[in-house]
Amino acid sequence: MIEVHTPDPIRYVNEDGQPVQALPGRFTPELLRELHREMLRAREFDRKLITLLRQGRTTFYAQSTGMEATQVGLARSIRPGHDWVWPYYRDHTLGLAMGVPMYELISQCLGTNSDPSRGRQMPHHFASAALKFVSISSSIASQVPPAAGSAMAQKYLGTDEITVCTFGDGATSEGDWHAGMNMAGVAQAPCLFVCENNQWAISTGVRQQTASETIHVKARAYGMPGYYVDGNDIVAVMEVMTHAAAHVRAGDGPALVECLTYRVGSHSNADADAEKHYRTRDEVSAWVGRDPIVRVERLLEHLGHPVSSEERADLIARTHREVDQDVLRAEATGQPDWKIMFEDVYADLPSHLRTQAAALRAEQDGGRA
Amino acid sequence: MTATQDRQSTDTPTPGTTGEPRTINLIQAVTEALAEELERDRRVVLFGEDVGARGGVFMATAGLQARFGKERVFDTPLSEASIVGAAVGMAARGLRPVAEIQFADYMGPGFDQIISQAAKLRYRSGGQFTCPLVIRTPSGGGVKGGHHHSQSPESYYTHTPGLKVVMPSTPYDAKGLLKAAIRGEDPVIYFEPKRLYRAAKGEVPAHDYTVRIGEAAIRREGSDLTLIGYGGVMPDVERAAEALGAEGVSAEVIDLRSLVPWDQEAVVGSVQKTGRAVLVSEAPRTGNFMGEVAYVIQERAFDSLRAPVGQVAGFDTPYPYVQDKVYLPGPNRILAACVRALNY
C-alpha cells in the first residue's frame, strides 16, 4: 500500500542497504543488478563529460551525480517511447535510461552535425522525438504548463499515453509551476509531475524556495495525490512512481511525486566551488554517504549477490570507452554550417529571413554575393 | 477586380460551394472562421477564460460550445500562463489549439510561454517538435478601457523570431487570416482590433477561403503619398486619404494585415511610386513596429523619397482612460503628418 502525503519519505532500503520493509517480489537480484548497471553507467557518463568540459571540448555541463536512483527509477516506471516526457535540464540520466543513445547526447553537448537539435541549444538541452522526450528549455518551470496541455491533448485523443513532467525544487517557486499544476488538476489531465528535489537551485537552498515543510504536500492544493519518496532508494522510487503512474494512466487525474535527493556536484561548471560559497562540506559528505549506487551494492551484498570489483571496473571501463568513441565519432561530423541558423525558425523560410541569409552568405563568402 | 482582391491570392472557392457574399462585422467573421475550422478539422480545439458557455466577453465564441461540445470548446482557469502553455503542449501533440487571451493587456503572465516555449520549440528541437497554435486576443484602444484594456502590445511579439503576428482590419481579412493561422504550421499571435469588432462591416464570400499571412492589402491606389497602417487605425487612415483626395492629393493606402512576416515588396513598391510615406499605428512610438517599416523604406527606397518618412503613433505613456480619443492617431493627426510630407 503506497500512502499519500506521508510526513517522511517512503523508503524500502536504508542507507546501509538493509531493507526496512519487505522488498516487492519484482526486485530480484537480476533486476537490481540491471538497475545498478544503468545508474553506474550514468555516473561514469557524468564523470567523462566533466573531463570533456575541462578539455574545452564542450562549454557547459550539469551533473546528475547523486540523483541516479530518481531518474533511472522514473525511466523504469513509465513506457519510454510511448509516454511523453517534458523534462528539465538535469535529466540526461533519465534520457539515457529511457534509451536516448549516448551518441546523441554527446553530439548535443558538442553541438556537432550529429546533434538532432542541430546545434541550436547550449549543451545538455537535448530532445528526442523518437522517445517523445520534448526539447529542454532553460527557463525554469516553463515546461510545466505545456506538460499539462500535452496531457489534456492525450485525454482528448483518447489514447493510453501519459505525460511526465520533471522539474527541480526551485521550479516550484515559479508561477508557471502553479499554473501548470492547477490546470492539470482542474482538467484531470493524465500528467505525472515529478519533483527531483535535489535541495539546491544554484545557490538557493530549498528553505529559501518554500516555507512549506515539503513540496509534495502542495499537491493537495491542486486536487491531486502527492507522494514523498526517498529519491536515493531506487526500490522506493520505482514502487511509488509505478503506483502514481498507474493512477494517472487509469484516468484518475494527475499526481505529484517528490523525490528527496541531493545534487552532489555543483549546479554546473559555472559554480564549481559550491562548497566554498553556499553549502558546507559536512552537508555534502553526509549526502555522498547516502549514494544511491552504493546503496544498491550494499543491498545486493545483503541479498547474497554482490557486485564483484571486476564487474564494476569492467562496466566503468566500457562506459569510458563508449564515451570516448562517441566523442570522436561526433566530432568527426563537424560543426553545422551557418545556414542552419535560418532553418526551423518557421515551417518555411519567409522572405525577410531569406534576405538576411543572403546577406550573411555574402559576408561569409568574403563579399562574393 | 480591385487591387485589394488581386493580392488575396489564396481566395479560392471551394468546389461545390455557392451563394452570395454576405455583409457581416469583424467579430462575426471571427466567429464564423472558428466555427468553420472546428467543423473542418477535429484537431481544432478552442479554449480560454469565459469562452465556453459565456461565449467570450466580446461574444467571439458565442454558441460554439453548444455546437461543438465542452470537449472542444472549454473554459480554463484564469491563468494566461496555463492557457498559452497548455496550447503549446497540445500543439506539440498534434492538436490545433486556438487559445483566447481575454485582452492583449493580460498576455503578460503568458509572455514567457509565448517567447520561451511557443516561439522556439521548432527551432530548439531541430524541427523534432513543432508548435502550430493560435493565440487570439482583442487589442488596441478606443473603447474607454483604460490602460489594462486598451494597449497595443504587438511590437513585443514582432521582436520574437518564430512567431507570426497578424492584425486584420476588415471582416474579410479577419476570417481569412484566422483560417490561415489555424491551418498553418507556426505559432500565430492574432490581434483583433476590438474597436472594430462591430464597427467594421464588409462582405465575405460564402465559400471557404484563406488570406495568406505576409501579404498586405492595397486599400486604395494613389500616386502622391503612401499611407501605411494596420488594425484599428485603418478606418481613420482611409478617412484621411479621402480628405486628401478632396484636396486633390492622391494617397495610396496599404493595410499591412501581417506584421511578421510583412509585405516589404508592397510597401517599397508603393513608396518608390509615390515618393512619400506616412506610417500609422496606435502603439507607443518608441520601439513601435513601424520603426522597422521606416527603416526598410529608407534602406530600399531612399532614392525615391521626396520627404522624410512620417510616423503617427500612440504616445509613450501608459494608455490613458479619460484622454482615450486624444491618445489615438485620428484623421487630423494623420492629415497633419501627410501635409508635412507633402510640403517638405
Interface residues (C-beta under 8 A of the other chain):
Chain A: W84 W86 D115 P116 S117 R118 R120 Q121 H125 A127 S128 A129 V134 S135 S137 S139 S142 Q143 V144 P145 P146 A147 A148 G149 S150 A151 M152 A153 Q154 Y156 L157 T163 G175 D176 A179 G180 N182 M183 V186 E343 D344 V345 Y346 A347 D348 P350 S351 H352
Chain B: V45 E71 T76 P77 S79 A81 S82 V84 G85 A86 A87 V88 G89 M90 A91 A92 R93 G94 L95 P97 P109 D112 Q113 S116 Q117 K120 L121 R122 Y123 R124 S125 G126 G127 Q128 F129 T130 P161 G162 K164 G184 E185 D186 G214 V260 P261 W262 Q264 E265
